[in-house]
Amino acid sequence: MNDTTDTRQQILEAAMERIHHYGYGKTTMSEIARDCSMSAGNIYRFFASKIDIAEAMARKFNAKVFEDYAAIARKKTSASARLREFFEMSLDRTFKAIEEDAKILEVANVLKQERPLYFNEQLAQERVYLVQILNDGAQTGEFRPLDRPEETAEYMQAALMKFRFPQLFSALSLPKLQRELVGVLDLLLAALSCGASTPDR
């Protein structure tokens, strides 16, 4: 890593530690700069605003998520098993991250309001792996032929939105959410099965 990358990483780590302790709203750029032993003006050379730091935090978290999604998509198990693992892993990871540090939810809410395009970008990246799994299932005959797998992936995301975003968890326990997720996946996979007919539009 070069000096610029090292400094950005130092700022990001200091910001994460402070936000996790005090929350996003109670954290200032000046405090982050002080934690890094630099001037408040210098920190703006690396991050234009606090919301840019929040987005960088989210991207760092999601980079690992996408690595795991890619690994699931490459597995040789059935397409149905991979889709279940994909969404079950997402629920489990998000729920436990919020359980361990509730202040992450504050960051998620701020990003949702101020950077809606960021979430659209993340969902589009997820669909790359979902389409790969859907196409595998169609090619092996496990799923019925799909004319528009990209749209099917988008519809799956919409149907499972409750299990993707902590704001929609409705204060339910993880076992309750897991049971509901299994039930919704059962319905979706039945609709994708080779014996299912394509609905008229």
C-alpha positions in Angstrom: 0.0 0.0 0.0 1.1 3.6 -0.7 1.0 6.4 1.8 -2.3 7.7 0.6 -3.9 4.2 1.0 -2.3 3.8 4.4 -3.7 7.2 5.5 -7.2 6.4 4.2 -7.2 3.1 6.0 -6.0 4.8 9.2 -8.9 7.4 9.0 -11.4 4.7 8.2 -10.4 2.5 11.1 -10.4 5.5 13.5 -13.9 6.5 12.2 -15.2 3.0 12.6 -14.0 2.8 16.2 -15.5 6.1 17.1 -18.8 5.5 15.3 -19.2 2.1 16.9 -18.6 3.6 20.3 -20.5 6.9 20.1 -22.8 6.5 17.0 -22.7 8.2 13.7 -24.7 11.3 14.7 -22.4 12.1 17.7 -19.2 11.7 15.7 -17.5 14.7 14.0 -14.8 14.9 11.3 -12.7 16.9 13.8 -12.9 14.1 16.3 -11.8 11.6 13.7 -9.0 13.8 12.7 -7.8 14.2 16.3 -7.9 10.4 16.7 -5.6 10.2 13.7 -3.3 12.9 15.0 -3.9 15.1 12.0 -5.6 18.4 11.4 -9.3 18.6 10.6 -8.4 20.2 7.2 -6.1 17.4 6.3 -8.8 14.7 6.7 -10.8 16.3 3.9 -8.1 15.5 1.5 -9.1 11.8 1.9 -12.8 12.0 2.6 -15.0 14.9 1.5 -17.6 14.3 4.2 -18.6 12.1 7.0 -21.1 10.3 4.8 -18.2 9.4 2.5 -16.6 7.7 5.5 -19.9 5.9 6.2 -20.1 4.6 2.6 -16.5 3.5 2.8 -17.3 1.5 6.0 -20.3 -0.1 4.2 -18.2 -1.0 1.2 -15.5 -2.6 3.3 -18.2 -4.7 5.0 -19.8 -5.7 1.7 -16.5 -6.5 0.0 -16.3 -9.6 2.2 -20.0 -10.4 1.6 -19.5 -10.3 -2.2 -16.5 -12.6 -1.9 -18.8 -15.1 -0.1 -21.6 -14.7 -2.6 -19.1 -15.4 -5.4 -17.9 -18.6 -3.6 -21.5 -19.8 -3.1 -22.3 -19.2 -6.8 -19.3 -21.3 -7.8 -20.2 -24.3 -5.7 -21.2 -27.6 -7.4 -24.3 -28.1 -5.2 -27.8 -27.7 -6.6 -29.0 -24.3 -7.7 -31.7 -24.5 -5.0 -29.2 -25.2 -2.3 -27.0 -22.3 -3.4 -30.0 -19.9 -3.5 -30.9 -20.9 0.1 -27.4 -20.5 1.3 -27.1 -17.1 -0.4 -30.1 -15.6 1.3 -29.7 -17.4 4.6 -26.1 -16.2 4.9 -27.2 -12.7 4.2 -29.9 -12.7 6.9 -27.6 -14.4 9.5 -24.7 -12.0 8.9 -26.8 -8.8 8.9 -28.7 -9.8 12.0 -25.6 -10.7 14.0 -23.8 -7.6 12.9 -26.6 -5.4 14.3 -26.9 -7.6 17.4 -23.2 -7.1 18.1 -23.2 -3.3 17.4 -26.6 -1.6 17.1 -24.9 1.6 16.0 -24.3 0.1 12.6 -28.1 0.4 12.0 -27.7 4.2 12.4 -25.1 4.2 9.6 -27.4 2.1 7.4 -30.3 4.5 7.9 -28.1 7.5 7.0 -26.8 5.8 3.9 -30.3 4.8 2.8 -31.4 8.5 3.1 -28.4 10.2 1.7 -26.9 7.6 -0.7 -29.8 5.7 -2.2 -27.8 5.0 -5.4 -25.3 3.1 -3.3 -27.9 0.6 -2.3 -29.1 0.2 -5.9 -25.4 -0.5 -6.9 -25.1 -3.1 -4.2 -28.3 -4.9 -5.2 -27.1 -4.8 -8.8 -23.9 -6.5 -7.8 -25.8 -9.2 -5.9 -27.9 -9.9 -9.0 -24.7 -10.9 -10.9 -24.3 -13.9 -8.6 -28.0 -14.7 -8.5 -28.3 -14.7 -12.3 -25.3 -17.1 -12.4 -27.1 -19.5 -10.0 -30.4 -19.2 -11.9 -28.8 -19.8 -15.2 -27.0 -22.9 -13.8 -30.4 -24.2 -12.5 -32.1 -23.7 -15.9 -29.2 -25.3 -17.8 -29.3 -28.5 -15.6 -33.1 -28.7 -15.8 -33.6 -28.0 -12.1 -35.4 -24.8 -12.9 -37.7 -24.1 -15.8 -36.3 -22.1 -18.7 -36.0 -18.4 -17.8 -36.5 -15.8 -20.5 -35.3 -12.9 -18.3 -33.1 -14.2 -15.5 -32.0 -10.7 -14.6 -35.6 -9.8 -13.9 -36.2 -13.0 -12.0 -33.2 -12.2 -9.7 -34.6 -8.7 -9.2 -38.0 -10.2 -8.2 -36.4 -12.5 -5.8 -34.6 -9.6 -4.1 -37.9 -7.8 -3.8 -39.7 -10.8 -2.4 -37.0 -11.3 0.2 -36.4 -7.6 1.1 -37.7 -8.1 4.6 -34.8 -10.5 5.3 -32.2 -8.2 3.7 -32.5 -4.9 5.6 -32.4 -4.7 9.4 -35.0 -1.8 9.3 -37.5 -4.4 8.2 -36.8 -7.1 10.8 -39.7 -5.8 12.9 -37.9 -6.7 16.2 -38.3 -10.4 15.4 -35.9 -13.0 16.8 -33.3 -14.6 14.4 -35.0 -18.1 14.6 -38.4 -16.5 13.7 -36.9 -14.7 10.7 -35.1 -17.8 9.6 -38.3 -19.8 9.7 -40.1 -17.2 7.6 -37.2 -17.0 5.2 -37.3 -20.8 4.7 -41.1 -20.6 4.0 -40.7 -17.8 1.4 -37.8 -19.5 -0.3 -39.9 -22.7 -0.5 -42.6 -20.7 -2.4 -40.0 -19.1 -4.7 -38.2 -22.3 -5.5 -41.4 -24.1 -6.2 -42.3 -21.4 -8.8 -38.8 -21.8 -10.4 -39.0 -25.6 -10.5 -39.0 -27.4 -13.9 -42.6 -28.3 -13.5 -43.8 -24.8 -12.9 -45.5 -22.9 -15.7 -44.5 -19.4 -16.8 -47.2 -16.9 -15.6 -49.0 -14.9 -18.3 -48.2 -11.2 -18.4 
